[in-house]
Amino acid sequence: MLKTGDKLLSPAEVEAARKRRLEAMALQEIEGNPLDAEQIAMFEMFERERWSHEKCTEYLLARAREAAKQDQ
């Protein structure tokens, strides 16, 4: 799925992203809007695959576009 030239996150960057995700998940739960299992799995995939933040954003935008098409 990575294109030539896509940068992978370093292990330290992945760990920092993981910590931010866990903090964000806790805040979402406090707000009464916890992530579901599919959302958690997606973010864990980003970490496992070491996707750059730009690659994650591209993936999320593509999913949103596809969902919008299906809603029409």
N, CA, C and O atoms as a GROMACS GRO file, in nm:
protein
  288
    1MET      N    1   0.080  -0.119   0.000
    1MET     CA    2   0.000   0.000   0.000
    1MET      C    3   0.085   0.126   0.000
    1MET      O    4   0.037   0.232  -0.040
    2LEU      N    5   0.209   0.116   0.044
    2LEU     CA    6   0.295   0.233   0.044
    2LEU      C    7   0.344   0.262  -0.096
    2LEU      O    8   0.379   0.172  -0.171
    3LYS      N    9   0.345   0.390  -0.130
    3LYS     CA   10   0.400   0.432  -0.258
    3LYS      C   11   0.549   0.453  -0.243
    3LYS      O   12   0.599   0.472  -0.132
    4THR      N   13   0.620   0.448  -0.353
    4THR     CA   14   0.763   0.476  -0.350
    4THR      C   15   0.784   0.614  -0.289
    4THR      O   16   0.719   0.710  -0.328
    5GLY      N   17   0.875   0.623  -0.196
    5GLY     CA   18   0.904   0.751  -0.133
    5GLY      C   19   0.826   0.776  -0.005
    5GLY      O   20   0.856   0.872   0.066
    6ASP      N   21   0.725   0.691   0.026
    6ASP     CA   22   0.653   0.709   0.151
    6ASP      C   23   0.747   0.681   0.267
    6ASP      O   24   0.823   0.584   0.265
    7LYS      N   25   0.741   0.766   0.366
    7LYS     CA   26   0.828   0.754   0.483
    7LYS      C   27   0.758   0.673   0.591
    7LYS      O   28   0.641   0.696   0.621
    8LEU      N   29   0.829   0.579   0.650
    8LEU     CA   30   0.776   0.505   0.764
    8LEU      C   31   0.816   0.577   0.891
    8LEU      O   32   0.923   0.637   0.898
    9LEU      N   33   0.731   0.570   0.990
    9LEU     CA   34   0.765   0.627   1.120
    9LEU      C   35   0.873   0.543   1.187
    9LEU      O   36   0.880   0.422   1.168
   10SER      N   37   0.955   0.609   1.265
   10SER     CA   38   1.055   0.538   1.344
   10SER      C   39   0.984   0.470   1.460
   10SER      O   40   0.871   0.507   1.493
   11PRO      N   41   1.048   0.372   1.524
   11PRO     CA   42   0.986   0.311   1.642
   11PRO      C   43   0.952   0.414   1.750
   11PRO      O   44   0.849   0.402   1.816
   12ALA      N   45   1.036   0.514   1.769
   12ALA     CA   46   1.008   0.618   1.869
   12ALA      C   47   0.886   0.701   1.830
   12ALA      O   48   0.804   0.737   1.915
   13GLU      N   49   0.872   0.731   1.700
   13GLU     CA   50   0.756   0.806   1.653
   13GLU      C   51   0.628   0.724   1.668
   13GLU      O   52   0.523   0.778   1.703
   14VAL      N   53   0.638   0.594   1.642
   14VAL     CA   54   0.522   0.506   1.659
   14VAL      C   55   0.480   0.504   1.806
   14VAL      O   56   0.361   0.512   1.836
   15GLU      N   57   0.576   0.493   1.895
   15GLU     CA   58   0.544   0.491   2.039
   15GLU      C   59   0.480   0.622   2.082
   15GLU      O   60   0.385   0.621   2.161
   16ALA      N   61   0.529   0.735   2.032
   16ALA     CA   62   0.470   0.864   2.066
   16ALA      C   63   0.326   0.872   2.013
   16ALA      O   64   0.237   0.921   2.082
   17ALA      N   65   0.304   0.823   1.890
   17ALA     CA   66   0.170   0.823   1.832
   17ALA      C   67   0.077   0.732   1.913
   17ALA      O   68  -0.039   0.765   1.935
   18ARG      N   69   0.128   0.618   1.956
   18ARG     CA   70   0.049   0.524   2.037
   18ARG      C   71   0.007   0.588   2.168
   18ARG      O   72  -0.108   0.573   2.211
   19LYS      N   73   0.098   0.659   2.234
   19LYS     CA   74   0.065   0.727   2.360
   19LYS      C   75  -0.042   0.834   2.337
   19LYS      O   76  -0.135   0.846   2.416
   20ARG      N   77  -0.029   0.911   2.228
   20ARG     CA   78  -0.130   1.013   2.197
   20ARG      C   79  -0.265   0.948   2.170
   20ARG      O   80  -0.368   0.999   2.213
   21ARG      N   81  -0.264   0.833   2.099
   21ARG     CA   82  -0.390   0.764   2.070
   21ARG      C   83  -0.458   0.718   2.198
   21ARG      O   84  -0.578   0.734   2.215
   22LEU      N   85  -0.381   0.659   2.288
   22LEU     CA   86  -0.439   0.611   2.414
   22LEU      C   87  -0.496   0.726   2.496
   22LEU      O   88  -0.602   0.712   2.557
   23GLU      N   89  -0.426   0.839   2.498
   23GLU     CA   90  -0.477   0.957   2.569
   23GLU      C   91  -0.606   1.008   2.504
   23GLU      O   92  -0.703   1.041   2.572
   24ALA      N   93  -0.606   1.014   2.370
   24ALA     CA   94  -0.725   1.059   2.298
   24ALA      C   95  -0.842   0.965   2.320
   24ALA      O   96  -0.956   1.009   2.336
   25MET      N   97  -0.814   0.834   2.322
   25MET     CA   98  -0.921   0.737   2.347
   25MET      C   99  -0.981   0.756   2.485
   25MET      O  100  -1.103   0.746   2.502
   26ALA      N  101  -0.897   0.783   2.584
   26ALA     CA  102  -0.947   0.806   2.720
   26ALA      C  103  -1.035   0.930   2.724
   26ALA      O  104  -1.140   0.931   2.789
   27LEU      N  105  -0.993   1.036   2.655
   27LEU     CA  106  -1.073   1.158   2.651
   27LEU      C  107  -1.206   1.135   2.579
   27LEU      O  108  -1.310   1.185   2.623
   28GLN      N  109  -1.202   1.061   2.470
   28GLN     CA  110  -1.326   1.030   2.398
   28GLN      C  111  -1.422   0.951   2.487
   28GLN      O  112  -1.544   0.972   2.484
   29GLU      N  113  -1.367   0.860   2.566
   29GLU     CA  114  -1.452   0.782   2.656
   29GLU      C  115  -1.515   0.872   2.762
   29GLU      O  116  -1.633   0.857   2.794
   30ILE      N  117  -1.437   0.964   2.817
   30ILE     CA  118  -1.490   1.059   2.915
   30ILE      C  119  -1.604   1.140   2.856
   30ILE      O  120  -1.703   1.168   2.923
   31GLU      N  121  -1.590   1.176   2.729
   31GLU     CA  122  -1.692   1.254   2.660
   31GLU      C  123  -1.813   1.171   2.620
   31GLU      O  124  -1.910   1.224   2.566
   32GLY      N  125  -1.809   1.040   2.645
   32GLY     CA  126  -1.920   0.953   2.609
   32GLY      C  127  -1.921   0.914   2.462
   32GLY      O  128  -2.025   0.875   2.408
   33ASN      N  129  -1.805   0.923   2.398
   33ASN     CA  130  -1.794   0.891   2.256
   33ASN      C  131  -1.674   0.799   2.234
   33ASN      O  132  -1.580   0.835   2.163
   34PRO      N  133  -1.677   0.678   2.295
   34PRO     CA  134  -1.560   0.590   2.281
   34PRO      C  135  -1.545   0.537   2.139
   34PRO      O  136  -1.642   0.525   2.065
   35LEU      N  137  -1.422   0.506   2.104
   35LEU     CA  138  -1.395   0.444   1.975
   35LEU      C  139  -1.449   0.302   1.976
   35LEU      O  140  -1.448   0.234   2.079
   36ASP      N  141  -1.497   0.257   1.860
   36ASP     CA  142  -1.544   0.119   1.851
   36ASP      C  143  -1.427   0.029   1.812
   36ASP      O  144  -1.317   0.077   1.783
   37ALA      N  145  -1.451  -0.101   1.811
   37ALA     CA  146  -1.344  -0.198   1.784
   37ALA      C  147  -1.282  -0.178   1.646
   37ALA      O  148  -1.160  -0.193   1.632
   38GLU      N  149  -1.361  -0.143   1.546
   38GLU     CA  150  -1.308  -0.121   1.411
   38GLU      C  151  -1.216   0.001   1.408
   38GLU      O  152  -1.111  -0.002   1.345
   39GLN      N  153  -1.254   0.106   1.477
   39GLN     CA  154  -1.170   0.226   1.481
   39GLN      C  155  -1.038   0.198   1.554
   39GLN      O  156  -0.932   0.241   1.509
   40ILE      N  157  -1.046   0.128   1.665
   40ILE     CA  158  -0.925   0.093   1.739
   40ILE      C  159  -0.832   0.009   1.652
   40ILE      O  160  -0.712   0.032   1.648
   41ALA      N  161  -0.890  -0.090   1.582
   41ALA     CA  162  -0.810  -0.176   1.495
   41ALA      C  163  -0.742  -0.096   1.384
   41ALA      O  164  -0.629  -0.124   1.347
   42MET      N  165  -0.812   0.004   1.331
   42MET     CA  166  -0.754   0.087   1.226
   42MET      C  167  -0.632   0.164   1.279
   42MET      O  168  -0.528   0.166   1.214
   43PHE      N  169  -0.645   0.226   1.395
   43PHE     CA  170  -0.532   0.300   1.451
   43PHE      C  171  -0.417   0.207   1.489
   43PHE      O  172  -0.300   0.244   1.476
   44GLU      N  173  -0.450   0.088   1.536
   44GLU     CA  174  -0.344  -0.009   1.566
   44GLU      C  175  -0.273  -0.053   1.438
   44GLU      O  176  -0.152  -0.078   1.439
   45MET      N  177  -0.347  -0.062   1.326
   45MET     CA  178  -0.286  -0.095   1.198
   45MET      C  179  -0.188   0.015   1.156
   45MET      O  180  -0.078  -0.013   1.110
   46PHE      N  181  -0.230   0.142   1.172
   46PHE     CA  182  -0.141   0.252   1.139
   46PHE      C  183  -0.008   0.238   1.215
   46PHE      O  184   0.099   0.256   1.159
   47GLU      N  185  -0.019   0.204   1.343
   47GLU     CA  186   0.102   0.190   1.426
   47GLU      C  187   0.184   0.068   1.383
   47GLU      O  188   0.306   0.077   1.370
   48ARG      N  189   0.117  -0.043   1.361
   48ARG     CA  190   0.186  -0.167   1.323
   48ARG      C  191   0.260  -0.150   1.190
   48ARG      O  192   0.373  -0.196   1.174
   49GLU      N  193   0.194  -0.084   1.094
   49GLU     CA  194   0.252  -0.062   0.962
   49GLU      C  195   0.346   0.057   0.958
   49GLU      O  196   0.414   0.080   0.857
   50ARG      N  197   0.351   0.133   1.066
   50ARG     CA  198   0.439   0.250   1.081
   50ARG      C  199   0.411   0.357   0.976
   50ARG      O  200   0.502   0.423   0.927
   51TRP      N  201   0.281   0.373   0.943
   51TRP     CA  202   0.243   0.472   0.843
   51TRP      C  203   0.274   0.612   0.892
   51TRP      O  204   0.260   0.643   1.010
   52SER      N  205   0.316   0.698   0.798
   52SER     CA  206   0.337   0.840   0.830
   52SER      C  207   0.201   0.904   0.857
   52SER      O  208   0.097   0.850   0.821
   53HIS      N  209   0.205   1.019   0.921
   53HIS     CA  210   0.080   1.090   0.950
   53HIS      C  211   0.010   1.130   0.820
   53HIS      O  212  -0.112   1.130   0.812
   54GLU      N  213   0.090   1.164   0.719
   54GLU     CA  214   0.033   1.199   0.589
   54GLU      C  215  -0.038   1.080   0.525
   54GLU      O  216  -0.147   1.095   0.469
   55LYS      N  217   0.021   0.962   0.534
   55LYS     CA  218  -0.039   0.840   0.480
   55LYS      C  219  -0.169   0.807   0.553
   55LYS      O  220  -0.267   0.767   0.491
   56CYS      N  221  -0.171   0.824   0.684
   56CYS     CA  222  -0.293   0.801   0.763
   56CYS      C  223  -0.403   0.897   0.719
   56CYS      O  224  -0.518   0.857   0.702
   57THR      N  225  -0.366   1.023   0.700
   57THR     CA  226  -0.464   1.124   0.657
   57THR      C  227  -0.521   1.088   0.520
   57THR      O  228  -0.642   1.098   0.500
   58GLU      N  229  -0.435   1.047   0.427
   58GLU     CA  230  -0.482   1.004   0.294
   58GLU      C  231  -0.582   0.890   0.306
   58GLU      O  232  -0.686   0.890   0.240
   59TYR      N  233  -0.550   0.792   0.389
   59TYR     CA  234  -0.636   0.675   0.408
   59TYR      C  235  -0.772   0.717   0.465
   59TYR      O  236  -0.877   0.673   0.416
   60LEU      N  237  -0.771   0.803   0.567
   60LEU     CA  238  -0.895   0.847   0.629
   60LEU      C  239  -0.980   0.929   0.532
   60LEU      O  240  -1.103   0.913   0.529
   61LEU      N  241  -0.917   1.015   0.454
   61LEU     CA  242  -0.992   1.093   0.355
   61LEU      C  243  -1.054   1.003   0.250
   61LEU      O  244  -1.168   1.025   0.209
   62ALA      N  245  -0.980   0.903   0.204
   62ALA     CA  246  -1.034   0.808   0.105
   62ALA      C  247  -1.155   0.733   0.162
   62ALA      O  248  -1.255   0.714   0.093
   63ARG      N  249  -1.145   0.691   0.288
   63ARG     CA  250  -1.259   0.622   0.352
   63ARG      C  251  -1.380   0.713   0.363
   63ARG      O  252  -1.493   0.671   0.339
   64ALA      N  253  -1.355   0.839   0.399
   64ALA     CA  254  -1.465   0.935   0.412
   64ALA      C  255  -1.532   0.961   0.277
   64ALA      O  256  -1.654   0.968   0.267
   65ARG      N  257  -1.451   0.974   0.172
   65ARG     CA  258  -1.507   0.994   0.038
   65ARG      C  259  -1.592   0.874  -0.004
   65ARG      O  260  -1.701   0.890  -0.060
   66GLU      N  261  -1.542   0.755   0.023
   66GLU     CA  262  -1.615   0.634  -0.013
   66GLU      C  263  -1.747   0.625   0.065
   66GLU      O  264  -1.850   0.589   0.009
   67ALA      N  265  -1.742   0.658   0.191
   67ALA     CA  266  -1.865   0.655   0.273
   67ALA      C  267  -1.965   0.759   0.223
   67ALA      O  268  -2.085   0.733   0.222
   68ALA      N  269  -1.917   0.876   0.182
   68ALA     CA  270  -2.006   0.979   0.132
   68ALA      C  271  -2.074   0.935   0.001
   68ALA      O  272  -2.191   0.964  -0.021
   69LYS      N  273  -2.000   0.865  -0.084
   69LYS     CA  274  -2.057   0.813  -0.208
   69LYS      C  275  -2.168   0.714  -0.180
   69LYS      O  276  -2.272   0.715  -0.247
   70GLN      N  277  -2.147   0.629  -0.081
   70GLN     CA  278  -2.245   0.526  -0.049
   70GLN      C  279  -2.370   0.585   0.016
   70GLN      O  280  -2.477   0.525   0.008
   71ASP      N  281  -2.357   0.700   0.078
   71ASP     CA  282  -2.472   0.766   0.143
   71ASP      C  283  -2.561   0.840   0.045
   71ASP      O  284  -2.672   0.880   0.080
   72GLN      N  285  -2.513   0.858  -0.077
   72GLN     CA  286  -2.590   0.936  -0.174
   72GLN      C  287  -2.697   0.854  -0.240
   72GLN      O  288  -2.771   0.905  -0.324
   0.00000   0.00000   0.00000
